Amino acid sequence: MFYQSYLSFQIFPADVCVDILIEKLKSSREVISAPSLGWLIRQCQQQIVINTLRRSLVNDANNSRHSFEYSDKDETIVAHLVGAIDAFFKISADWPLSSYGLKLISIRNSGTQPTNITLDLLCKTKELANGLELETRRHLVRFVDAVEEILVREMQSELHSSRVSA
């Protein structure tokens, strides 16, 4: 049986979220023993490596024409695109070490000016983006560039359709 009151530890650097690790330990239903503490230490080490890689990739991506923010707790990356648009990406388990790609979960206007982006356009962009090849979705900058291209293409298509019907 797991006794949460007996488990107390601290991780450095302090920016590593351990909530996921605690949940994994709780769900394991193991008595706290040397093997389970060893398991927890390995999980913490793996999480530190993954978070360090993610932060490094996000920092490197900030040198491109977009700016990015990484949230360890939410396991998301926000890409601030040209035109005051924010794209939110869910990080798959163990990305970038895993073979899974990023997933576009939302696109929002980040500015105070209203945009002409319809809900239909957002849904279509999200569907097309998440349907891209895995290799594109595994690479942060390539995926964000592709999302931006899809968004521009779909906006132009929507604008053309509205002009034709007018």
MIKOL-602846 format. One record per residue (C-alpha): x, z, y; residue number from 1; residue in one letter. Coordinates in Angstrom, 1 decimal, always signed. Each point is the difference from the previous one (the first is absolute). Layout:
east|up|north|num|residu
X|Z|Y|NUM|A
...
***
This chain:
east|up|north|num|residu
+0.0|+0.0|+0.0|1|M
+1.2|-0.8|+3.5|2|F
+0.2|+2.8|+2.5|3|Y
+0.2|-1.4|+3.5|4|Q
+0.9|+3.3|+1.5|5|S
+3.2|+0.0|-2.0|6|Y
+1.1|-3.4|+1.3|7|L
+1.8|+0.1|+3.4|8|S
+2.6|-2.5|+1.0|9|F
+1.2|-1.9|+3.0|10|Q
+1.4|-3.5|+0.2|11|I
+2.6|-1.4|+2.4|12|F
-0.4|-2.3|+1.8|13|P
-3.3|+1.6|+1.1|14|A
-1.6|-3.4|+0.6|15|D
-0.6|-0.5|-3.7|16|V
-3.7|+0.7|-0.9|17|C
-0.2|+2.0|-3.2|18|V
-3.8|+0.1|-0.4|19|D
+0.1|-2.8|-2.5|20|I
+2.6|+1.8|-2.0|21|L
-2.0|+3.3|+0.0|22|I
-3.1|-1.9|-1.2|23|E
+2.1|-1.6|-2.8|24|K
+1.2|+3.4|-1.1|25|L
-3.5|+1.5|+0.2|26|K
-1.4|-2.8|-2.2|27|S
+2.7|+0.4|-2.6|28|S
-1.5|+3.4|-1.1|29|R
+3.4|+1.2|-1.1|30|E
+1.3|+3.5|+0.3|31|V
+2.8|+0.2|+2.6|32|I
+3.1|-0.1|-2.1|33|S
+3.5|-1.4|+0.2|34|A
-1.1|-3.5|-1.2|35|P
-2.9|-0.2|+2.4|36|S
+2.1|+1.2|+2.9|37|L
+2.6|-2.7|-1.0|38|G
-2.8|-2.5|+0.0|39|W
-1.1|+1.2|+3.5|40|L
+3.5|-0.3|+1.3|41|I
+0.4|-3.6|-1.3|42|R
-3.4|-0.9|+1.5|43|Q
+1.2|+1.5|+3.4|44|C
+3.2|-2.0|-0.2|45|Q
-1.8|-3.2|-0.8|46|Q
-2.4|+0.6|+2.9|47|Q
+2.9|+0.6|+2.4|48|I
+1.7|-3.2|-1.1|49|V
-3.3|-2.0|+0.3|50|I
-0.7|+1.5|+3.5|51|N
+3.5|-0.7|+1.1|52|T
-0.2|-3.6|-1.1|53|L
-3.5|-0.4|+1.6|54|R
+1.3|+1.4|+3.3|55|R
+3.0|-2.2|-0.1|56|S
-2.1|-3.1|-0.6|57|L
-2.4|+0.9|+2.8|58|V
+2.9|+0.7|+2.4|59|N
+1.6|-3.4|-0.9|60|D
-3.3|-1.8|+0.4|61|A
-0.3|+1.5|+3.5|62|N
+2.8|-2.3|+1.0|63|N
-2.3|-3.0|-0.5|64|S
-2.7|-1.0|+2.5|65|R
-2.4|+2.7|-1.3|66|H
+0.2|+3.7|+0.2|67|S
-0.9|+2.2|-3.1|68|F
-0.9|+3.6|-0.8|69|E
+0.3|+1.6|-3.4|70|Y
-2.2|+3.0|-1.0|71|S
+1.3|+1.7|-3.1|72|D
-3.1|+2.3|-0.3|73|K
-2.5|-2.9|+0.1|74|D
+2.4|-2.5|-1.8|75|E
-0.8|-2.6|+2.6|76|T
+1.9|-2.2|+2.4|77|I
-1.4|-1.2|+3.3|78|V
+1.2|-3.3|+1.4|79|A
-0.5|-0.4|+3.7|80|H
-0.6|-3.8|+0.5|81|L
+0.1|-2.2|+3.0|82|V
-3.3|+0.1|+1.9|83|G
-0.7|+3.8|-0.4|84|A
-0.9|-0.3|-3.6|85|I
+0.9|+2.6|-2.6|86|D
+0.2|-0.8|-3.7|87|A
-0.1|+2.9|-2.5|88|F
+1.6|-0.4|-3.4|89|F
-0.4|+2.3|-3.0|90|K
+3.3|+0.6|-1.8|91|I
-0.2|-0.3|-3.8|92|S
+1.5|+2.7|-2.2|93|A
+3.8|+0.0|+0.1|94|D
+0.2|-3.0|+2.4|95|W
+2.6|-1.4|+0.7|96|P
+1.4|+0.9|-3.4|97|L
-3.1|-1.1|-2.0|98|S
-1.1|-3.6|-0.6|99|S
-3.2|+0.6|+1.9|100|Y
-0.6|-1.3|+3.4|101|G
-1.5|+1.3|+3.2|102|L
-3.7|-0.3|+0.7|103|K
-1.6|-0.8|+3.3|104|L
-2.8|+2.6|+0.4|105|I
-1.1|-0.5|+3.6|106|S
+0.6|-1.9|+3.3|107|I
-1.0|+1.6|+3.3|108|R
+0.2|-0.7|+3.7|109|N
+2.6|+2.5|+1.4|110|S
-0.4|-0.9|+3.6|111|G
-2.6|+0.8|+2.6|112|T
-1.0|-3.7|+0.4|113|Q
-2.8|-1.2|-2.3|114|P
+1.1|-2.7|-2.5|115|T
-2.0|-2.9|-1.4|116|N
+0.6|+1.1|-3.6|117|I
-3.1|+0.1|-2.0|118|T
-0.6|+2.1|-3.1|119|L
-0.3|-3.2|-2.1|120|D
+3.4|-1.1|+1.3|121|L
+1.6|+3.4|-0.8|122|L
-1.5|+0.0|-3.5|123|C
+1.1|-3.6|-0.7|124|K
+3.5|+0.8|+1.3|125|T
+0.3|+3.1|-2.2|126|K
-1.2|-2.0|-3.1|127|E
+2.4|-2.8|+0.6|128|L
+2.9|+2.3|+0.8|129|A
-0.5|+2.2|-3.1|130|N
-0.2|-3.2|-2.1|131|G
+3.5|-1.2|+1.1|132|L
+2.8|-0.2|-2.6|133|E
+1.4|+3.4|-1.1|134|L
+3.4|-1.0|+1.2|135|E
-1.3|-0.4|+3.5|136|T
-1.9|+3.3|-0.1|137|R
+3.0|+1.9|-1.3|138|R
+2.0|-0.9|+3.2|139|H
-1.2|+1.8|+3.1|140|L
+1.0|-2.4|+2.7|141|V
-1.0|-3.1|-2.0|142|R
-3.4|+1.5|-0.8|143|F
-0.7|+1.0|+3.6|144|V
+1.1|-3.5|+1.2|145|D
-2.4|-1.5|-2.6|146|A
-2.8|+2.2|+1.1|147|V
+0.5|-1.0|+3.6|148|E
+0.1|-3.7|-0.9|149|E
-3.3|+0.4|-2.0|150|I
-1.6|+1.8|+2.9|151|L
+1.0|-2.6|+2.5|152|V
-1.1|-2.9|-2.3|153|R
-3.3|+1.7|-0.7|154|E
-0.6|+0.7|+3.7|155|M
+0.7|-3.7|+0.8|156|Q
-2.3|-1.1|-2.7|157|S
-2.8|+2.3|+1.2|158|E
+0.6|-1.2|+3.6|159|L
-0.2|-3.6|-1.1|160|H
-3.2|+0.7|-2.0|161|S
-1.6|+1.6|+3.0|162|S
+0.9|-2.9|+2.2|163|R
-1.4|-2.5|-2.5|164|V
-3.3|+1.9|-0.3|165|S
-0.4|+0.4|+3.8|166|A
***
